[in-house]
Amino acid sequence: MNRDLLSRHLEHQGYIVSHAINGREALDRMAGQKFDLVLLDMMMPELNGFQVLQIMKSNEALRHIPVIVISALDEVDAVAHCISLGATDYLPKPFNPILLQARINSSLAVKRIYDMEQNHLKEIQAEQKKSERLLLNILPRPIIERLKEEEGVIADYFAEATVLFADLAGFTSFSTRNSPKSVVRKLNAVFSTFDELVEKNGLEKIKTIGDGYMVAGGIPVPRQDHAEATASLALGIRAEMARINEGDPNPLLVRIGIHSGPVVAGIIGTKKFAYDLWGDTVNTASRLESNGIPGNILVSEKTYFLLRDNYLLRPHGRLNLKGKGEEMTYILEKAID
């Protein structure tokens, strides 16, 4: 009788009302439909008010629904216990219509504020994820985590790393023969393929410079096999370029230079962040690339000693590298089965 009376009164006030004859049915309804408020009787078959309240407050999807306990005046201790379990308010039986409206308005106002907070929080979290995705296109994940924690300059010294430079030979003439859209589309297709190979080999793309591509192994997280991983990337790039050029009368060949040694890595910029490398190792890798042969992978003697047990390399002779002098170089052919 109380349930029917409450339902009619609330529907007359403009609320959409759903009712259950016992605690179990009430929980089933809440599992399948969203509610803004629950009026909960203490004495019910199947599950009583205490049990329903305990189950609701232990359920992440239900715990934030306001609960008004319906109670007779001689159940004050029980009501106090329900409040301690998480009930929002209580309504004495028989209920006063004015008091009922006040209790419902108060509880729904709390629910609206909570919903607004949750929606705002979701928007903030969505923006944070979007910002993090954008940052990941610029900075390595470990560096992003450090930016969140550290203040000031982020700079690290790595005693052992391997740097790779790749350049598309003939790209300048290709760009003059084709429309800007075709040029960008081609470069995007090539570098997107390189990006996939970098991720597959667990390396770090540093940047693109025009039609040049720079990668490092062993930073920002050191690894013992930095040279091997970089060699695997270089061979993968060469193979992918052969696939991309298949059937093309004017193929783009890639020149690759690799050198190993110490580097300094860090963040530069205040508005447009960039993670970059500096040092003689970087310069030597760049010189090897520019002195390389299109379609080949040129490595330094230091990198050769790191690779010779697992890769087939052939001597290419001594080259006079700008700012370096003569350097013994090798051509990386393939991995040893």
C-alpha positions in Angstrom: 0.0 0.0 0.0 2.9 2.4 0.9 4.6 1.5 -2.4 1.5 2.2 -4.5 0.8 5.5 -2.6 4.4 6.6 -3.1 4.4 5.7 -6.8 1.2 7.6 -7.5 2.3 10.6 -5.6 5.7 10.8 -7.3 4.3 10.2 -10.8 1.8 13.1 -10.1 4.9 15.2 -9.3 6.3 14.4 -12.7 8.9 11.7 -11.8 9.4 8.5 -13.7 8.9 5.8 -11.1 9.8 2.1 -11.1 9.0 -0.1 -8.1 10.0 -3.6 -6.9 8.2 -5.9 -4.5 11.4 -7.1 -2.8 15.1 -6.3 -2.4 16.2 -8.9 -5.0 13.9 -7.5 -7.7 15.1 -3.9 -6.8 18.8 -4.9 -7.4 17.9 -6.6 -10.7 16.1 -3.5 -11.9 19.1 -1.3 -10.9 21.4 -3.6 -12.8 19.4 -3.1 -16.0 18.4 0.5 -15.8 19.9 3.8 -14.6 18.3 5.5 -11.6 18.8 8.8 -10.0 17.3 8.0 -6.6 16.2 5.0 -4.5 13.5 5.0 -1.8 14.4 1.9 0.2 12.1 0.3 2.8 13.7 -1.4 5.8 11.5 -4.5 5.9 11.3 -6.4 2.7 11.2 -10.1 1.6 14.1 -11.8 -0.1 16.6 -9.1 0.9 16.0 -6.5 3.6 17.0 -2.8 3.4 20.3 -3.4 5.2 21.3 -6.1 2.7 20.3 -4.1 -0.4 22.1 -1.0 0.9 25.3 -3.0 1.6 25.2 -4.6 -1.9 24.6 -1.2 -3.5 27.5 0.5 -1.7 29.9 -2.3 -2.6 29.0 -2.0 -6.3 30.9 0.6 -8.3 27.9 1.2 -10.7 25.4 1.6 -7.8 27.2 3.2 -4.9 26.7 6.7 -6.0 22.9 6.5 -6.3 21.3 8.5 -3.4 19.3 6.2 -1.1 16.4 7.5 1.1 15.5 5.0 3.7 11.8 4.6 4.5 11.4 3.9 8.2 8.8 4.0 11.0 9.6 6.4 13.8 10.4 3.6 16.3 13.3 2.4 14.1 15.6 5.3 14.8 18.6 3.0 15.7 18.1 1.1 12.5 17.9 4.3 10.5 21.2 5.5 12.1 22.8 2.2 11.1 21.6 2.7 7.5 23.0 6.2 7.4 26.3 4.8 8.6 26.2 2.3 5.7 25.8 5.0 3.2 22.2 6.0 3.0 21.7 9.7 2.0 18.6 10.5 4.2 15.5 8.9 5.7 11.8 9.3 5.4 9.5 8.5 8.3 6.3 6.5 7.8 3.6 7.5 7.2 5.4 10.1 5.0 4.5 13.8 4.9 4.2 14.9 1.2 6.0 18.2 1.9 8.8 16.4 3.8 9.0 13.8 1.0 9.4 16.5 -1.6 12.1 18.2 0.4 14.1 15.0 0.9 13.8 14.0 -2.8 14.8 17.5 -4.0 17.8 17.5 -1.7 19.0 14.0 -2.7 18.5 14.7 -6.5 20.5 18.0 -6.2 23.4 16.0 -4.7 23.1 13.5 -7.5 23.1 16.2 -10.2 26.2 17.8 -8.7 27.9 14.3 -8.7 26.9 13.7 -12.3 28.2 17.1 -13.4 31.5 16.4 -11.6 31.8 13.0 -13.2 31.1 14.4 -16.7 33.6 17.1 -16.1 36.2 14.6 -14.9 35.6 12.4 -18.0 36.2 15.5 -20.2 39.4 16.3 -18.3 40.6 12.7 -18.6 39.7 12.6 -22.3 41.7 15.8 -22.9 44.6 14.4 -20.8 44.7 11.2 -23.0 44.5 13.3 -26.1 47.4 15.5 -24.9 49.4 12.4 -24.0 48.8 10.8 -27.4 50.1 14.0 -29.0 53.1 14.1 -26.7 53.9 10.5 -27.6 54.2 11.6 -31.2 57.0 14.0 -30.1 58.6 12.5 -27.0 59.5 9.0 -25.7 57.1 7.8 -23.0 59.8 7.6 -20.3 60.6 11.3 -21.0 56.9 12.2 -20.7 56.7 10.5 -17.3 59.8 12.4 -16.2 58.4 15.7 -17.4 55.4 15.1 -15.1 57.6 14.6 -12.1 60.7 16.7 -12.7 61.4 20.4 -13.1 64.2 22.0 -15.0 66.4 20.6 -17.7 66.1 17.0 -18.7 69.5 15.8 -20.1 71.1 12.4 -19.9 74.5 10.9 -20.9 74.5 7.4 -22.5 77.9 5.7 -22.7 76.7 3.3 -25.3 74.1 3.9 -28.0 73.7 3.4 -31.7 72.5 6.2 -34.1 71.1 5.6 -37.5 70.5 8.2 -40.3 68.6 7.3 -43.4 68.1 9.5 -46.5 66.1 9.0 -49.6 68.5 9.4 -52.5 67.0 11.1 -55.5 64.1 12.6 -53.5 64.9 16.2 -54.6 64.5 15.3 -58.3 61.4 13.3 -57.4 59.8 16.3 -55.7 60.4 18.6 -58.7 58.7 16.1 -61.0 55.6 15.6 -58.9 52.9 17.7 -57.3 53.2 18.8 -53.6 50.4 16.4 -52.6 52.1 13.5 -54.3 55.4 14.4 -52.7 53.9 14.6 -49.2 51.9 11.4 -49.8 55.0 9.5 -50.9 57.1 10.7 -48.0 54.3 10.0 -45.5 53.9 6.4 -46.8 57.7 5.8 -46.6 58.2 7.3 -43.1 55.1 5.6 -41.7 56.6 2.3 -42.8 59.8 3.3 -41.1 57.9 4.2 -37.9 56.3 0.8 -37.8 59.7 -0.9 -38.1 61.2 1.4 -35.3 58.4 0.4 -33.0 58.8 -3.3 -33.9 62.5 -3.2 -33.0 62.0 -1.2 -29.8 64.0 1.8 -30.9 63.4 5.5 -30.6 62.7 7.7 -33.6 64.4 11.1 -32.9 63.2 13.2 -35.8 62.7 13.6 -39.6 64.8 16.2 -41.4 63.3 16.9 -44.8 63.6 13.5 -46.5 66.1 12.3 -43.8 65.2 10.0 -40.9 67.0 9.7 -37.5 66.7 6.8 -35.1 68.6 5.8 -31.9 69.0 2.5 -30.1 69.7 2.3 -26.4 68.0 5.5 -25.4 66.1 6.7 -23.4 66.1 3.2 -21.9 69.6 1.6 -22.2 69.8 -1.9 -23.8 72.7 -4.2 -24.4 71.7 -5.1 -28.0 71.3 -1.5 -29.2 73.5 -2.1 -32.2 71.8 -5.4 -33.2 68.4 -3.8 -32.9 69.5 -0.9 -35.1 71.0 -3.2 -37.7 67.7 -5.1 -37.8 65.9 -1.9 -38.4 68.3 -0.9 -41.2 67.8 -4.2 -43.0 64.0 -3.9 -42.6 64.1 -0.4 -44.1 66.1 -1.6 -47.0 63.6 -4.5 -47.6 60.6 -2.3 -47.3 62.0 0.2 -49.8 62.5 -2.6 -52.3 58.8 -3.5 -51.8 57.7 0.1 -52.2 59.8 0.6 -55.3 58.6 -2.6 -57.0 57.5 -1.8 -60.5 58.4 1.9 -60.2 60.6 3.1 -63.2 62.0 5.8 -60.9 62.7 4.1 -57.6 63.7 5.9 -54.5 66.8 4.3 -52.9 67.7 4.8 -49.3 71.2 5.6 -47.9 71.8 4.5 -44.4 74.7 5.3 -42.0 75.1 3.7 -38.5 77.6 4.5 -35.8 77.8 3.5 -32.1 79.2 5.4 -29.1 78.3 7.8 -26.4 75.6 10.4 -26.8 73.9 13.2 -24.8 70.1 13.2 -25.0 67.7 15.7 -23.7 64.7 18.0 -24.2 65.0 21.4 -26.0 62.4 24.1 -26.4 59.8 25.6 -24.2 56.7 25.6 -26.4 57.5 23.0 -29.1 59.3 20.3 -27.2 61.9 18.2 -29.1 63.9 15.2 -27.8 67.2 15.3 -29.5 70.8 13.8 -29.4 74.2 15.5 -29.5 77.8 14.3 -29.7 80.4 12.9 -32.0 78.4 9.7 -32.4 75.6 11.6 -34.0 77.9 13.5 -36.3 79.7 10.4 -37.4 76.5 8.5 -38.2 75.3 11.5 -40.3 78.6 11.6 -42.2 78.4 7.9 -42.9 74.9 8.3 -44.3 76.0 11.2 -46.6 79.0 9.2 -47.8 77.1 6.0 -48.3 75.9 4.3 -51.5 72.2 4.4 -52.3 70.6 1.0 -51.5 73.4 0.2 -49.0 73.9 0.3 -45.2 77.2 1.8 -44.2 78.5 1.2 -40.7 81.5 2.4 -38.7 84.3 0.2 -37.4 83.0 0.4 -33.9 79.5 -0.7 -34.9 81.2 -3.5 -37.0 82.8 -5.0 -33.9 79.4 -5.0 -32.2 77.7 -6.7 -35.1 80.2 -9.1 -36.6 79.2 -12.1 -34.6 75.6 -12.0 -35.8 75.7 -10.2 -39.1 77.5 -10.5 -42.4 79.5 -7.3 -43.2 82.0 -6.7 -45.9 84.8 -4.1 -45.8 84.1 -0.9 -47.8 87.5 0.8 -47.2 88.6 3.9 -45.4 86.6 7.0 -46.0 87.6 10.6 -45.3 84.7 11.9 -43.2 84.3 15.6 -42.9 85.4 16.8 -39.4 86.5 13.2 -38.6 89.3 12.2 -40.8 89.7 8.7 -42.2 87.4 6.1 -40.9 87.3 2.4 -41.7 83.8 1.5 -42.9 81.8 -1.7 -43.7 78.7 -2.6 -45.7 76.0 -4.4 -43.7 74.7 -7.2 -45.9 72.4 -9.4 -43.8 71.9 -11.2 -40.5 73.7 -14.6 -40.0 71.2 -17.4 -39.9 
